[in-house]
């Protein structure tokens, strides 16, 4: 069984737009324990078999998705035999169109499994056009992304608990990014070098997600969730992850996060939510 972990963007600044059409970003990202489950088996068939189950399966295109694109790219690059086919079972626990990087995670962890070696940024670069630039965030567990292609692992591993809330709203990444009109200056400090937990919390609290304003203008419920999370006891800060619509609150321990979860469920009984932690 392969665990395909989700990611959250603790911060996200849009620096500029590149000639490639992609946006140059600066971000701090953590992988969390919330994960999809993947089973892979070689089969003697003429084509791959992809089976998707789980609470979010109906939101995934069965014929064209990050898994099919990964397999197609591997064969195109001669990294996988055309004659070798796979049966892949995906159980989807990570909400789709949420900013939690589920599809990129599936691609990254399948690549790690099939290539049987440590994945490099150079390897992932071949897949980003078809799968997405978020692939780069799944090499390390905690990263500072200075720019789109400059990603550094944190020197110190931080341990926190999170409440993640998904308000059942679809925020397609390309659509949200297409509405970006203003850009931010990069931060002056390198988050990857911070070893003091107190300093890290202070700095990350003062950061932001430049896409949050765009998504909250479209869906006011996102702002309502973020504001509610911020007022929970023990919550350091709350924010939207990626292009949304998932939001999170960061806590020191499981007890405070679990208490906050009870309050959240009373306020938003119809929204999907979970308590999870850093891996």
KAHU-V826183 format. One record per pair of residues at least 24 apart in sequence whose C-alpha atoms are under 10 Angstrom apart, sorted by the first residue. I is the first residue (numbers start at 0). J is the second residue. Records with the same first field share a line. If there is no record, write none. Layout:
I=J / J
This chain:
0=35 / 36 / 37 / 38 / 39 / 88
1=34 / 35 / 36 / 37 / 38 / 39 / 89 / 105 / 108 / 109 / 111 / 112
2=32 / 33 / 34 / 35 / 36 / 37 / 38 / 104 / 105 / 108 / 109
3=30 / 31 / 32 / 33 / 34 / 35 / 36 / 37 / 89 / 90 / 91 / 92 / 93 / 101 / 102 / 103 / 104 / 105 / 106 / 107 / 108 / 109 / 137
4=29 / 30 / 31 / 32 / 33 / 34 / 35 / 36 / 92 / 93 / 99 / 100 / 101 / 103 / 104 / 105 / 107 / 108 / 137 / 140 / 278
5=29 / 30 / 31 / 32 / 33 / 34 / 35 / 92 / 93 / 94 / 98 / 99 / 100 / 101 / 102 / 103 / 104 / 105 / 136 / 137
6=30 / 31 / 32 / 33 / 34 / 93 / 98 / 99 / 100 / 101 / 103 / 104 / 133 / 136 / 137 / 140 / 141 / 240 / 241 / 277
7=31 / 98 / 99 / 100 / 136 / 141 / 161 / 163 / 238 / 239 / 240 / 241 / 245 / 246 / 247
8=98 / 99 / 100 / 136 / 142 / 143 / 207 / 208 / 238 / 239 / 240 / 241 / 242 / 246 / 247
9=143 / 203 / 204 / 206 / 207 / 208 / 236 / 237 / 238 / 239 / 240 / 241 / 247 / 248 / 249
10=143 / 144 / 203 / 204 / 205 / 206 / 207 / 208 / 209 / 210 / 238 / 239 / 240 / 241
11=144 / 183 / 206 / 207 / 208 / 209 / 210 / 211 / 239 / 240 / 241 / 242
12=145 / 146 / 182 / 183 / 184 / 185 / 186 / 206 / 207 / 208 / 209 / 210
13=146 / 147 / 176 / 179 / 180 / 181 / 182 / 183 / 184 / 185 / 208 / 209 / 210
14=146 / 147 / 181 / 182 / 183 / 184 / 185 / 209
15=146 / 179 / 180 / 181 / 182 / 183 / 184
16=179 / 180 / 182
17=147
21=128 / 131 / 132 / 147 / 173 / 176
22=132 / 146 / 147 / 176 / 177 / 179 / 182
23=145 / 146 / 147 / 148 / 182
24=144 / 145 / 146 / 147 / 148 / 149 / 182 / 183 / 185 / 209
25=143 / 144 / 145 / 146 / 147 / 148 / 149 / 150 / 183 / 184 / 185 / 186 / 208
26=136 / 142 / 143 / 144 / 145 / 146 / 147 / 150 / 185 / 186 / 190 / 206 / 207 / 208 / 241
27=136 / 141 / 142 / 143 / 144 / 145 / 150 / 151 / 153 / 190 / 191 / 203 / 206
28=136 / 137 / 139 / 140 / 141 / 142 / 143 / 144 / 152 / 153 / 240 / 241
29=136 / 137 / 139 / 140 / 141 / 142 / 143 / 153 / 156 / 157 / 158 / 159 / 276 / 277 / 278
30=99 / 100 / 104 / 136 / 137 / 138 / 139 / 140 / 141 / 142 / 276 / 277 / 278
31=99 / 140 / 141 / 159 / 160 / 161 / 275 / 276 / 277 / 278
32=160 / 161 / 274 / 275 / 276 / 277 / 278
33=92 / 93 / 99 / 101 / 163 / 273 / 274 / 275 / 276 / 277 / 278
34=90 / 91 / 92 / 93 / 101 / 104 / 105 / 275
35=89 / 90 / 91 / 92 / 93 / 94 / 101 / 102 / 104 / 105
36=88 / 89 / 90 / 91 / 92 / 93 / 105
37=87 / 88 / 89 / 90 / 91 / 105 / 108 / 109
38=85 / 86 / 87 / 88 / 89 / 90 / 109
39=85 / 86 / 87 / 88 / 89 / 109 / 112 / 113
40=84 / 85 / 86 / 87 / 88
41=83 / 84 / 85 / 86 / 87
42=83 / 84 / 85 / 86 / 87
43=82 / 83 / 84 / 85 / 86
44=82 / 83 / 84 / 85 / 86
45=81 / 82 / 83 / 84 / 85
46=81 / 82 / 83 / 84 / 85 / 86
47=83 / 84 / 85 / 86 / 87
48=84 / 85 / 86 / 87 / 88
49=85 / 86 / 87 / 88 / 89
50=86 / 87 / 88 / 89 / 90
51=87 / 88 / 89 / 90 / 91
52=88 / 89 / 90 / 91 / 92
53=89 / 90 / 91 / 92 / 93 / 94
54=90 / 91 / 92 / 93 / 94 / 95
55=90 / 91 / 92 / 93 / 94 / 95
56=89 / 90 / 91 / 92 / 93 / 94 / 95
57=91 / 95
58=94 / 95 / 96 / 169
59=91 / 95 / 96 / 102
64=102 / 103 / 105 / 106 / 129 / 130
65=101 / 102 / 103 / 104 / 105 / 106 / 107 / 109 / 126 / 129 / 130 / 131
66=102 / 103 / 104 / 105 / 106 / 107 / 109 / 110 / 130
67=106 / 130
68=106 / 126 / 129 / 130
69=103 / 105 / 106 / 107 / 109 / 110 / 125 / 126 / 127 / 129 / 130
70=106 / 109 / 110 / 113
71=126 / 129
72=125 / 126 / 129 / 130
73=110 / 113 / 114 / 125 / 126
76=125 / 126
78=113 / 114
79=113 / 114
93=165
94=164 / 165 / 166 / 167 / 168 / 169 / 244 / 245 / 271 / 272
95=165 / 167 / 168 / 169 / 170 / 171 / 243 / 244 / 245
96=165 / 167 / 168 / 169 / 170 / 171 / 172 / 241 / 242 / 243 / 244 / 245
97=164 / 165 / 166 / 167 / 168 / 169 / 170 / 171 / 172 / 239 / 240 / 241 / 242 / 243 / 244 / 245 / 246
98=133 / 165 / 169 / 170 / 171 / 172 / 239 / 240 / 241 / 242 / 243 / 244 / 245 / 246
99=133 / 163 / 165 / 239 / 240 / 241 / 242 / 243 / 244 / 245 / 246
100=131 / 133 / 134 / 136 / 137 / 240 / 241 / 242
101=133
102=130 / 131 / 133 / 134
103=127 / 130 / 131 / 132 / 133 / 134 / 135 / 136 / 137
104=130 / 133 / 134 / 135 / 136 / 137 / 138
105=130 / 134 / 137
106=130 / 131 / 134 / 137
107=133 / 134 / 135 / 136 / 137 / 138
108=134 / 137 / 138
111=138
120=148 / 149 / 150
121=148
124=148
131=172
133=241
140=277 / 278
141=191 / 277 / 278
142=190 / 191
143=189 / 190 / 191 / 192
144=189 / 190 / 191
145=185 / 186 / 188 / 189 / 190 / 191
146=185
150=191
151=189 / 190 / 191 / 192
152=190 / 191 / 192
153=189 / 190 / 191 / 192 / 193 / 194
154=190 / 191 / 192 / 193 / 194
155=191 / 192 / 193 / 194 / 195 / 196
156=191 / 193 / 194 / 196 / 277 / 278
157=194 / 195 / 196 / 199 / 277 / 278
158=196 / 250 / 251 / 252 / 276 / 277 / 278
159=249 / 250 / 251 / 252 / 253 / 256 / 275 / 276 / 277 / 278
160=234 / 248 / 249 / 250 / 251 / 252 / 253 / 254 / 255 / 256 / 257 / 274 / 275 / 276 / 277
161=234 / 237 / 246 / 247 / 248 / 249 / 250 / 251 / 252 / 253 / 255 / 256 / 257 / 259 / 260 / 273 / 274 / 275 / 276 / 277
162=228 / 234 / 237 / 246 / 247 / 248 / 249 / 250 / 253 / 255 / 256 / 257 / 259 / 260 / 263 / 272 / 273 / 274 / 275 / 276
163=228 / 237 / 238 / 239 / 240 / 245 / 246 / 247 / 248 / 249 / 260 / 271 / 272 / 273 / 274 / 275
164=221 / 224 / 225 / 228 / 239 / 244 / 245 / 246 / 247 / 248 / 260 / 263 / 264 / 267 / 270 / 271 / 272 / 273 / 274
165=221 / 224 / 239 / 243 / 244 / 245 / 246 / 247 / 269 / 270 / 271 / 272 / 273
166=218 / 220 / 221 / 224 / 243 / 244 / 245 / 246 / 267 / 269 / 270 / 271 / 272
167=244 / 245 / 269 / 270 / 271
168=218 / 220 / 221 / 243 / 244 / 245 / 270
169=218 / 242 / 243 / 244 / 245
170=214 / 217 / 218 / 241 / 242 / 243 / 244 / 245
171=242 / 243 / 244
172=210 / 241 / 242 / 243
173=242
174=242
175=210 / 211 / 213 / 214 / 217 / 241 / 242 / 243
176=209 / 210 / 213 / 214 / 242
178=210 / 213 / 214
179=209 / 210 / 212 / 213
180=213
181=209
182=209
183=209
200=235 / 236 / 249
201=235 / 236
203=235 / 236
204=235 / 236 / 237 / 238 / 249
205=236
206=238
207=237 / 238 / 239 / 240
208=238 / 239 / 240 / 241 / 242
209=239 / 241 / 242
210=239 / 240 / 241 / 242 / 243
211=238 / 239 / 240 / 241 / 242 / 243 / 244 / 246
212=239 / 242
213=242 / 243
214=239 / 242 / 243 / 244
215=239 / 243 / 244
218=243 / 244
220=244
221=245 / 246
222=246
224=248 / 263 / 266 / 267
227=259 / 262 / 263 / 266 / 267
228=259 / 260 / 262 / 263
230=259
231=255 / 256 / 258 / 259 / 260 / 262 / 263
232=256 / 258 / 259
233=258 / 259
234=259
245=271 / 272
246=272
247=272 / 273 / 274
248=274
249=275 / 276
250=274 / 276
251=276
252=276
